[in-house]
Structure formats: structure tokens, C-alpha cells
Amino acid sequence: MARCAAVGDVVLAGDLLTFPAAHGAKVLCGPGLRRQGSGLGLAACKSGILRHKEPSVYWVDSQQKRYVPTKGEYVIGIVTTKSGDIFKVDVGGSEQASLSYLAFEGATKRNRPNVQVGDLVFAQFVVANKDMEPELVCIDSCGRSNGMGVIGPDGLLFKVSLNIARKLLSPNCEVIKNLGDLNPFEIVIGMNGRIWVKAKTIKHTLLVANVLESCENMTTEQRKRAFKKLSENVP
């Protein structure tokens, strides 16, 4: 039986939940929720804390460790094998995703992209469900790369929790802004918890990586003190 859930409640996988629609708006389900029937009821498919964003967006904030591919999400993958016209890419999920050589900007049968085993690619899922093999592309709907493709050979790749990756991708994330004020750097963040960074020197690259890895367990005040200390020490 469905129950009316309040924001901040702990929900378990399989719980049936109902939400009041704001001013007649349709309830939108985010990560951790799926629609149940044609009404306002949603079913939780993850365990965690129920979150809400105006006007009527709900999702489950969970400490999930293994990444589950979701259509439309951007991820950082590692090319593991070449199989004919298809690249196999490790995205950190239960199975590898496929990436066609035609799924790159300007790629044709004669003009193939220069992708080697071991390369990092920033790509988007176009197929991701439990009944089909995940499929990636490095172009948008207009055929443009739009920042996707093979990531340069330099830089550092490391892994963080899925929760902190989502927070870093928030438009109002203060961590990225404060780090950028200290030293300019390039960064690519995947929804699968992988982050690639590159700064002017190896020292600065390692500094950025260490801050991003540790910021999950720091409060706002601790983070401010840490950035103040870094600003005094970084040349």
C-alpha cells in the first residue's frame, strides 16, 4: 500500500510513495524513483533519503557505490578492447558499454577516429536499460562533439563516490569555484564517479585531486579553513 512520504524520510527499495502535486504540476521522478501506474504514485528503487526540489521534483539521495548506467548521463570510460567497428568501454558498471567508431564528430568509414585501447573517453549514454547492452556516443543530437570525445593523455584520473560527483556537477558548487580561484585547471566529471583533472604542474594537479577526494567528509567551515590554508601555501 502506498504511503505519503515526507521530504527527509528514509525510504527503502520497493516502497510505494505518493506525493502531493504542486498547483496541479506533474510529479517528476529523479534518480532512485520510478513511476508506478498513471497516478501520482512512485516506487523507490534505491534505499536512501528522500529529497525534493521545487516545484515537484523528487529523488532518493543514496550512498551507492556501484554505478548503474542511466540514459542521458555523461560518464568517463576507459577503452578496453576493439572489436570490429565497436569499442568496448569500461564505465564502472556491471558490464561494459559499446561505443561505435561512427559515434564521433566527423567520423566516417574512411575517416576513423584515433582511439586506442587504454584511452579515456567522455561520452553519453543513449541506450541504458536492464534488457540491453549499454551504448555510448561522443556526439550530441546535432552531430557535434560538444566537449565529448577522447580525453588528452596528460592529467590524472581518480574515483570519488557517486554522491560527491553529483554535488560537484551542481551549477552552484562552491568547491570547484574556490579551487579555480587558487589555480586554473581543467576538469572532467563523470556521473559514474570518475574525475579527470589537469593543472599547470603535477603538484597542482595532485593538490586539486586531494581536495576533491576529501571534500565529501568536510563541513562548510572546515572547507573554508582548508582553502584559506591552501591559498597561503600555494605559490
Buried (B, 14 or more C-beta within 10 A) or exposed (E): EBEEBEEEEEBEEEBBBBBEEEEEEEBBBBBBBEEBEEEBBBBBBBBBBBBBEEEBBBBBBBEBEEBBBBEEBBBBBBBEEEEEEBBBBBBBBEEBBBBBBBBBBEBEEEEEBEBEEEBBBBBBBBBBEEEEBBBBBBBEEEEEBBEBBBBEEEBBBBBBBBBBBBBBEEEEBEBBEBBEEBBEBBBBBBBBBBBBBBBEEEEBBBBBBEBBBBBBEBEEEEBEEBBEEBEEEEE
